[in-house]
Amino acid sequence: MLHYAVVFFVIALIAAVLGFGGIAASAAGIAKILFVIFLVLALGSMLLGLFRGR
């Protein structure tokens, strides 16, 4: 999941440099959403592992 967020971030950077504002904004939005999903899943996984270890 984090890999896809980084890929969309790189696409957004390349699109911004080349002047494609709409594509850059869309790719950046997707990257943000994927990063938040990754954080939620990672935190949930850590908490689940912490409680299962007891």
Buried (B, 14 or more C-beta within 10 A) or exposed (E): EEEBBEBBBEBBBEBBEEEBEEBBEBBBEBBBEBBEBBEEEEEEEEEEEEEEEE
